[in-house]
């Protein structure tokens, strides 16, 4: 199902594949790159600010 704004699962998969190929072509791996923000699983929904301290 498409809402006209977001990609379909197939579209997301294609974008992911192309981004990974582009990064690897530049000698980069996403899993080795630093994160600017904590992983979403580390953010408390009640006190989200704690994840940024």
N, CA, C and O atoms as a Maestro MAE file, in Angstrom:
{
 s_m_m2io_version
 :::
 2.0.0
}

f_m_ct {
 s_m_title
 :::
 protein
 m_atom[212] {
  # First column is atom index #
  i_m_mmod_type
  r_m_x_coord
  r_m_y_coord
  r_m_z_coord
  i_m_residue_number
  s_m_chain_name
  s_m_pdb_residue_name
  s_m_pdb_atom_name
  i_m_atomic_number
  :::
  1 25 0.846 -1.178 0.000 1 A "UNK " " N  " 7
  2 3 0.000 0.000 0.000 1 A "UNK " " CA " 6
  3 2 0.886 1.234 0.000 1 A "UNK " " C  " 6
  4 15 1.912 1.261 0.680 1 A "UNK " " O  " 8
  5 25 0.510 2.230 -0.737 2 A "UNK " " N  " 7
  6 3 1.294 3.463 -0.843 2 A "UNK " " CA " 6
  7 2 0.418 4.654 -0.512 2 A "UNK " " C  " 6
  8 15 -0.745 4.722 -0.908 2 A "UNK " " O  " 8
  9 25 1.001 5.598 0.227 3 A "UNK " " N  " 7
  10 3 0.261 6.818 0.541 3 A "UNK " " CA " 6
  11 2 0.712 7.975 -0.347 3 A "UNK " " C  " 6
  12 15 0.268 9.108 -0.163 3 A "UNK " " O  " 8
  13 25 1.593 7.694 -1.308 4 A "UNK " " N  " 7
  14 3 2.067 8.737 -2.207 4 A "UNK " " CA " 6
  15 2 3.224 9.539 -1.656 4 A "UNK " " C  " 6
  16 15 3.792 10.371 -2.363 4 A "UNK " " O  " 8
  17 25 3.584 9.305 -0.409 5 A "UNK " " N  " 7
  18 3 4.672 10.040 0.220 5 A "UNK " " CA " 6
  19 2 5.805 9.110 0.626 5 A "UNK " " C  " 6
  20 15 6.976 9.428 0.420 5 A "UNK " " O  " 8
  21 25 5.470 7.983 1.191 6 A "UNK " " N  " 7
  22 3 6.461 7.027 1.681 6 A "UNK " " CA " 6
  23 2 6.692 5.939 0.646 6 A "UNK " " C  " 6
  24 15 5.809 5.607 -0.144 6 A "UNK " " O  " 8
  25 25 7.895 5.394 0.671 7 A "UNK " " N  " 7
  26 3 8.215 4.303 -0.243 7 A "UNK " " CA " 6
  27 2 7.536 3.013 0.192 7 A "UNK " " C  " 6
  28 15 7.231 2.816 1.368 7 A "UNK " " O  " 8
  29 25 7.311 2.157 -0.764 8 A "UNK " " N  " 7
  30 3 6.797 0.825 -0.474 8 A "UNK " " CA " 6
  31 2 7.941 0.012 0.135 8 A "UNK " " C  " 6
  32 15 9.093 0.442 0.070 8 A "UNK " " O  " 8
  33 25 7.655 -1.138 0.720 9 A "UNK " " N  " 7
  34 3 8.744 -1.986 1.217 9 A "UNK " " CA " 6
  35 2 9.777 -2.300 0.129 9 A "UNK " " C  " 6
  36 15 10.977 -2.346 0.400 9 A "UNK " " O  " 8
  37 25 9.309 -2.513 -1.086 10 A "UNK " " N  " 7
  38 3 10.228 -2.789 -2.189 10 A "UNK " " CA " 6
  39 2 11.095 -1.561 -2.494 10 A "UNK " " C  " 6
  40 15 12.289 -1.689 -2.767 10 A "UNK " " O  " 8
  41 25 10.487 -0.381 -2.444 11 A "UNK " " N  " 7
  42 3 11.232 0.862 -2.674 11 A "UNK " " CA " 6
  43 2 12.273 1.090 -1.594 11 A "UNK " " C  " 6
  44 15 13.399 1.492 -1.888 11 A "UNK " " O  " 8
  45 25 11.902 0.835 -0.339 12 A "UNK " " N  " 7
  46 3 12.859 0.961 0.762 12 A "UNK " " CA " 6
  47 2 14.024 -0.001 0.585 12 A "UNK " " C  " 6
  48 15 15.174 0.360 0.834 12 A "UNK " " O  " 8
  49 25 13.733 -1.222 0.156 13 A "UNK " " N  " 7
  50 3 14.789 -2.216 -0.053 13 A "UNK " " CA " 6
  51 2 15.741 -1.768 -1.149 13 A "UNK " " C  " 6
  52 15 16.954 -1.940 -1.025 13 A "UNK " " O  " 8
  53 25 15.207 -1.197 -2.215 14 A "UNK " " N  " 7
  54 3 16.046 -0.714 -3.309 14 A "UNK " " CA " 6
  55 2 16.932 0.439 -2.849 14 A "UNK " " C  " 6
  56 15 18.125 0.462 -3.154 14 A "UNK " " O  " 8
  57 25 16.362 1.396 -2.119 15 A "UNK " " N  " 7
  58 3 17.157 2.522 -1.615 15 A "UNK " " CA " 6
  59 2 18.250 2.005 -0.685 15 A "UNK " " C  " 6
  60 15 19.393 2.454 -0.778 15 A "UNK " " O  " 8
  61 25 17.929 1.083 0.199 16 A "UNK " " N  " 7
  62 3 18.916 0.515 1.116 16 A "UNK " " CA " 6
  63 2 20.055 -0.131 0.341 16 A "UNK " " C  " 6
  64 15 21.227 0.103 0.639 16 A "UNK " " O  " 8
  65 25 19.713 -0.938 -0.647 17 A "UNK " " N  " 7
  66 3 20.724 -1.618 -1.459 17 A "UNK " " CA " 6
  67 2 21.653 -0.609 -2.130 17 A "UNK " " C  " 6
  68 15 22.871 -0.787 -2.120 17 A "UNK " " O  " 8
  69 25 21.096 0.434 -2.705 18 A "UNK " " N  " 7
  70 3 21.894 1.437 -3.409 18 A "UNK " " CA " 6
  71 2 22.779 2.233 -2.451 18 A "UNK " " C  " 6
  72 15 23.926 2.536 -2.781 18 A "UNK " " O  " 8
  73 25 22.265 2.572 -1.277 19 A "UNK " " N  " 7
  74 3 23.067 3.308 -0.294 19 A "UNK " " CA " 6
  75 2 24.229 2.445 0.190 19 A "UNK " " C  " 6
  76 15 25.361 2.920 0.285 19 A "UNK " " O  " 8
  77 25 23.952 1.184 0.494 20 A "UNK " " N  " 7
  78 3 25.010 0.275 0.946 20 A "UNK " " CA " 6
  79 2 26.076 0.126 -0.137 20 A "UNK " " C  " 6
  80 15 27.269 0.176 0.162 20 A "UNK " " O  " 8
  81 25 25.665 -0.055 -1.381 21 A "UNK " " N  " 7
  82 3 26.633 -0.186 -2.476 21 A "UNK " " CA " 6
  83 2 27.471 1.077 -2.629 21 A "UNK " " C  " 6
  84 15 28.678 0.996 -2.855 21 A "UNK " " O  " 8
  85 25 26.847 2.229 -2.510 22 A "UNK " " N  " 7
  86 3 27.570 3.493 -2.638 22 A "UNK " " CA " 6
  87 2 28.579 3.659 -1.515 22 A "UNK " " C  " 6
  88 15 29.720 4.053 -1.757 22 A "UNK " " O  " 8
  89 25 28.169 3.361 -0.288 23 A "UNK " " N  " 7
  90 3 29.091 3.464 0.849 23 A "UNK " " CA " 6
  91 2 30.253 2.490 0.695 23 A "UNK " " C  " 6
  92 15 31.411 2.864 0.876 23 A "UNK " " O  " 8
  93 25 29.946 1.265 0.366 24 A "UNK " " N  " 7
  94 3 31.011 0.249 0.215 24 A "UNK " " CA " 6
  95 2 31.940 0.610 -0.933 24 A "UNK " " C  " 6
  96 15 33.143 0.363 -0.850 24 A "UNK " " O  " 8
  97 25 31.406 1.190 -2.000 25 A "UNK " " N  " 7
  98 3 32.229 1.636 -3.123 25 A "UNK " " CA " 6
  99 2 33.205 2.725 -2.716 25 A "UNK " " C  " 6
  100 15 34.254 2.893 -3.338 25 A "UNK " " O  " 8
  101 25 32.858 3.467 -1.664 26 A "UNK " " N  " 7
  102 3 33.733 4.521 -1.133 26 A "UNK " " CA " 6
  103 2 34.610 3.991 0.000 26 A "UNK " " C  " 6
  104 15 35.318 4.761 0.650 26 A "UNK " " O  " 8
  105 25 34.564 2.676 0.239 27 A "UNK " " N  " 7
  106 3 35.383 2.074 1.292 27 A "UNK " " CA " 6
  107 2 34.802 2.230 2.685 27 A "UNK " " C  " 6
  108 15 35.526 2.142 3.677 27 A "UNK " " O  " 8
  109 25 33.501 2.461 2.763 28 A "UNK " " N  " 7
  110 3 32.836 2.657 4.054 28 A "UNK " " CA " 6
  111 2 31.828 1.548 4.309 28 A "UNK " " C  " 6
  112 15 31.238 1.004 3.376 28 A "UNK " " O  " 8
  113 25 31.638 1.221 5.568 29 A "UNK " " N  " 7
  114 3 30.595 0.280 5.971 29 A "UNK " " CA " 6
  115 2 29.748 0.985 7.026 29 A "UNK " " C  " 6
  116 15 30.282 1.515 8.000 29 A "UNK " " O  " 8
  117 25 28.450 0.992 6.836 30 A "UNK " " N  " 7
  118 3 27.551 1.700 7.754 30 A "UNK " " CA " 6
  119 2 27.744 1.237 9.189 30 A "UNK " " C  " 6
  120 15 27.718 2.051 10.112 30 A "UNK " " O  " 8
  121 25 27.939 -0.076 9.386 31 A "UNK " " N  " 7
  122 3 28.061 -0.592 10.750 31 A "UNK " " CA " 6
  123 2 29.341 -0.125 11.446 31 A "UNK " " C  " 6
  124 15 29.442 -0.218 12.669 31 A "UNK " " O  " 8
  125 25 30.319 0.374 10.686 32 A "UNK " " N  " 7
  126 3 31.562 0.875 11.277 32 A "UNK " " CA " 6
  127 2 31.562 2.384 11.483 32 A "UNK " " C  " 6
  128 15 32.494 2.928 12.075 32 A "UNK " " O  " 8
  129 25 30.528 3.062 11.002 33 A "UNK " " N  " 7
  130 3 30.472 4.525 11.095 33 A "UNK " " CA " 6
  131 2 29.939 4.947 12.469 33 A "UNK " " C  " 6
  132 15 29.113 4.246 13.055 33 A "UNK " " O  " 8
  133 25 30.409 6.091 12.985 34 A "UNK " " N  " 7
  134 3 29.938 6.551 14.296 34 A "UNK " " CA " 6
  135 2 28.476 6.996 14.232 34 A "UNK " " C  " 6
  136 15 27.974 7.390 13.179 34 A "UNK " " O  " 8
  137 25 27.817 6.925 15.371 35 A "UNK " " N  " 7
  138 3 26.422 7.341 15.480 35 A "UNK " " CA " 6
  139 2 26.359 8.732 16.113 35 A "UNK " " C  " 6
  140 15 27.083 9.019 17.066 35 A "UNK " " O  " 8
  141 25 25.495 9.588 15.580 36 A "UNK " " N  " 7
  142 3 25.287 10.909 16.153 36 A "UNK " " CA " 6
  143 2 24.275 10.869 17.294 36 A "UNK " " C  " 6
  144 15 24.283 11.730 18.173 36 A "UNK " " O  " 8
  145 25 23.420 9.878 17.271 37 A "UNK " " N  " 7
  146 3 22.357 9.777 18.262 37 A "UNK " " CA " 6
  147 2 22.289 8.345 18.781 37 A "UNK " " C  " 6
  148 15 22.730 7.418 18.101 37 A "UNK " " O  " 8
  149 25 21.741 8.158 19.979 38 A "UNK " " N  " 7
  150 3 21.615 6.792 20.505 38 A "UNK " " CA " 6
  151 2 20.612 5.984 19.684 38 A "UNK " " C  " 6
  152 15 19.712 6.536 19.052 38 A "UNK " " O  " 8
  153 25 20.788 4.678 19.708 39 A "UNK " " N  " 7
  154 3 19.854 3.784 19.033 39 A "UNK " " CA " 6
  155 2 18.469 3.974 19.648 39 A "UNK " " C  " 6
  156 15 18.343 4.187 20.854 39 A "UNK " " O  " 8
  157 25 17.445 3.897 18.826 40 A "UNK " " N  " 7
  158 3 16.074 4.139 19.315 40 A "UNK " " CA " 6
  159 2 15.687 3.222 20.464 40 A "UNK " " C  " 6
  160 15 14.860 3.597 21.294 40 A "UNK " " O  " 8
  161 25 16.265 2.032 20.530 41 A "UNK " " N  " 7
  162 3 15.924 1.113 21.621 41 A "UNK " " CA " 6
  163 2 16.495 1.576 22.954 41 A "UNK " " C  " 6
  164 15 16.093 1.079 24.006 41 A "UNK " " O  " 8
  165 25 17.422 2.519 22.921 42 A "UNK " " N  " 7
  166 3 18.044 3.035 24.146 42 A "UNK " " CA " 6
  167 2 17.350 4.290 24.667 42 A "UNK " " C  " 6
  168 15 17.766 4.846 25.684 42 A "UNK " " O  " 8
  169 25 16.301 4.740 23.988 43 A "UNK " " N  " 7
  170 3 15.612 5.969 24.378 43 A "UNK " " CA " 6
  171 2 14.357 5.628 25.167 43 A "UNK " " C  " 6
  172 15 13.480 4.911 24.685 43 A "UNK " " O  " 8
  173 25 14.285 6.149 26.380 44 A "UNK " " N  " 7
  174 3 13.138 5.962 27.261 44 A "UNK " " CA " 6
  175 2 12.011 6.876 26.773 44 A "UNK " " C  " 6
  176 15 12.193 8.091 26.689 44 A "UNK " " O  " 8
  177 25 10.860 6.305 26.453 45 A "UNK " " N  " 7
  178 3 9.743 7.100 25.960 45 A "UNK " " CA " 6
  179 2 9.208 8.096 26.961 45 A "UNK " " C  " 6
  180 15 8.619 9.104 26.571 45 A "UNK " " O  " 8
  181 25 9.397 7.838 28.246 46 A "UNK " " N  " 7
  182 3 8.912 8.744 29.293 46 A "UNK " " CA " 6
  183 2 9.927 9.858 29.544 46 A "UNK " " C  " 6
  184 15 9.548 11.011 29.750 46 A "UNK " " O  " 8
  185 25 11.213 9.517 29.527 47 A "UNK " " N  " 7
  186 3 12.280 10.483 29.780 47 A "UNK " " CA " 6
  187 2 13.334 10.405 28.676 47 A "UNK " " C  " 6
  188 15 14.456 9.971 28.936 47 A "UNK " " O  " 8
  189 25 13.004 10.813 27.457 48 A "UNK " " N  " 7
  190 3 13.928 10.674 26.340 48 A "UNK " " CA " 6
  191 2 15.227 11.456 26.515 48 A "UNK " " C  " 6
  192 15 16.255 11.084 25.949 48 A "UNK " " O  " 8
  193 25 15.186 12.526 27.286 49 A "UNK " " N  " 7
  194 3 16.377 13.357 27.476 49 A "UNK " " CA " 6
  195 2 17.521 12.588 28.140 49 A "UNK " " C  " 6
  196 15 18.689 12.936 27.963 49 A "UNK " " O  " 8
  197 25 17.192 11.560 28.892 50 A "UNK " " N  " 7
  198 3 18.231 10.785 29.589 50 A "UNK " " CA " 6
  199 2 19.189 10.110 28.613 50 A "UNK " " C  " 6
  200 15 20.360 9.913 28.940 50 A "UNK " " O  " 8
  201 25 18.721 9.760 27.443 51 A "UNK " " N  " 7
  202 3 19.564 9.088 26.440 51 A "UNK " " CA " 6
  203 2 20.613 10.033 25.863 51 A "UNK " " C  " 6
  204 15 21.569 9.585 25.230 51 A "UNK " " O  " 8
  205 25 20.444 11.333 26.076 52 A "UNK " " N  " 7
  206 3 21.351 12.322 25.494 52 A "UNK " " CA " 6
  207 2 22.282 12.939 26.522 52 A "UNK " " C  " 6
  208 15 22.998 13.892 26.217 52 A "UNK " " O  " 8
  209 25 22.279 12.408 27.734 53 A "UNK " " N  " 7
  210 3 23.131 12.963 28.787 53 A "UNK " " CA " 6
  211 2 24.468 12.280 28.810 53 A "UNK " " C  " 6
  212 15 25.319 12.616 29.633 53 A "UNK " " O  " 8
  :::
 }
 m_bond[211] {
  # First column is bond index #
  i_m_from
  i_m_to
  i_m_order
  :::
  1 1 2 1
  2 2 3 1
  3 3 4 2
  4 3 5 1
  5 5 6 1
  6 6 7 1
  7 7 8 2
  8 7 9 1
  9 9 10 1
  10 10 11 1
  11 11 12 2
  12 11 13 1
  13 13 14 1
  14 14 15 1
  15 15 16 2
  16 15 17 1
  17 17 18 1
  18 18 19 1
  19 19 20 2
  20 19 21 1
  21 21 22 1
  22 22 23 1
  23 23 24 2
  24 23 25 1
  25 25 26 1
  26 26 27 1
  27 27 28 2
  28 27 29 1
  29 29 30 1
  30 30 31 1
  31 31 32 2
  32 31 33 1
  33 33 34 1
  34 34 35 1
  35 35 36 2
  36 35 37 1
  37 37 38 1
  38 38 39 1
  39 39 40 2
  40 39 41 1
  41 41 42 1
  42 42 43 1
  43 43 44 2
  44 43 45 1
  45 45 46 1
  46 46 47 1
  47 47 48 2
  48 47 49 1
  49 49 50 1
  50 50 51 1
  51 51 52 2
  52 51 53 1
  53 53 54 1
  54 54 55 1
  55 55 56 2
  56 55 57 1
  57 57 58 1
  58 58 59 1
  59 59 60 2
  60 59 61 1
  61 61 62 1
  62 62 63 1
  63 63 64 2
  64 63 65 1
  65 65 66 1
  66 66 67 1
  67 67 68 2
  68 67 69 1
  69 69 70 1
  70 70 71 1
  71 71 72 2
  72 71 73 1
  73 73 74 1
  74 74 75 1
  75 75 76 2
  76 75 77 1
  77 77 78 1
  78 78 79 1
  79 79 80 2
  80 79 81 1
  81 81 82 1
  82 82 83 1
  83 83 84 2
  84 83 85 1
  85 85 86 1
  86 86 87 1
  87 87 88 2
  88 87 89 1
  89 89 90 1
  90 90 91 1
  91 91 92 2
  92 91 93 1
  93 93 94 1
  94 94 95 1
  95 95 96 2
  96 95 97 1
  97 97 98 1
  98 98 99 1
  99 99 100 2
  100 99 101 1
  101 101 102 1
  102 102 103 1
  103 103 104 2
  104 103 105 1
  105 105 106 1
  106 106 107 1
  107 107 108 2
  108 107 109 1
  109 109 110 1
  110 110 111 1
  111 111 112 2
  112 111 113 1
  113 113 114 1
  114 114 115 1
  115 115 116 2
  116 115 117 1
  117 117 118 1
  118 118 119 1
  119 119 120 2
  120 119 121 1
  121 121 122 1
  122 122 123 1
  123 123 124 2
  124 123 125 1
  125 125 126 1
  126 126 127 1
  127 127 128 2
  128 127 129 1
  129 129 130 1
  130 130 131 1
  131 131 132 2
  132 131 133 1
  133 133 134 1
  134 134 135 1
  135 135 136 2
  136 135 137 1
  137 137 138 1
  138 138 139 1
  139 139 140 2
  140 139 141 1
  141 141 142 1
  142 142 143 1
  143 143 144 2
  144 143 145 1
  145 145 146 1
  146 146 147 1
  147 147 148 2
  148 147 149 1
  149 149 150 1
  150 150 151 1
  151 151 152 2
  152 151 153 1
  153 153 154 1
  154 154 155 1
  155 155 156 2
  156 155 157 1
  157 157 158 1
  158 158 159 1
  159 159 160 2
  160 159 161 1
  161 161 162 1
  162 162 163 1
  163 163 164 2
  164 163 165 1
  165 165 166 1
  166 166 167 1
  167 167 168 2
  168 167 169 1
  169 169 170 1
  170 170 171 1
  171 171 172 2
  172 171 173 1
  173 173 174 1
  174 174 175 1
  175 175 176 2
  176 175 177 1
  177 177 178 1
  178 178 179 1
  179 179 180 2
  180 179 181 1
  181 181 182 1
  182 182 183 1
  183 183 184 2
  184 183 185 1
  185 185 186 1
  186 186 187 1
  187 187 188 2
  188 187 189 1
  189 189 190 1
  190 190 191 1
  191 191 192 2
  192 191 193 1
  193 193 194 1
  194 194 195 1
  195 195 196 2
  196 195 197 1
  197 197 198 1
  198 198 199 1
  199 199 200 2
  200 199 201 1
  201 201 202 1
  202 202 203 1
  203 203 204 2
  204 203 205 1
  205 205 206 1
  206 206 207 1
  207 207 208 2
  208 207 209 1
  209 209 210 1
  210 210 211 1
  211 211 212 2
  :::
 }
}
